[in-house]
């Protein structure tokens, strides 16, 4: 009985609404692929930032230690990892926004809103094509999930960049102790 009622209601809907709903569903499928590709691209970017930061740091250490008049300034190379740390965290911020979007898509697909969307032949309580999760900006969940200062505390980032900065300072101490 319920199913017959739904079929009658569906037949009463204008054709353009049915087609619009089909198009939205196709866009949702496309968005899943776009978010997946965005996450992969952002992971590549953050890995490249890490690699580049190590190369720049090593090159600057080499330059400072290679010239006797610059050796006493080797501690200034500690600034480089800190700058790259922020840049890396900024890219991870976008990465986390995409992960939040995947989470929101999952919640929608497993909610009553999806069922209601099929009944009404239009998306209910859901916006499509938001690869970086921009629509959630300003919400507490987004701010916590994508906070750059919080991301900077991730072990992977913290240990890499503070390790490089501390190494610069240790090298400065070694240079000062051996030059006397």
Secondary structure, DSSP 4 states (H G I P E B T S, - for coil): -HHHHHHHHHHHS-HHHHHHHHHHHHHHHHHHHHHHHHHHHHHHHHHHHHHHHHHHHHHHHHHHHHSTTTGGGGGGGHHHHHHHHHHHHHHHHHHHHHHHHHHHHHHHHTSHHHHHHHHHTS-SS-----TT-GGGTTSHHHHHHH-HHHHTTSHHHHHHHHHHHHHHHHHHHHHHHH--
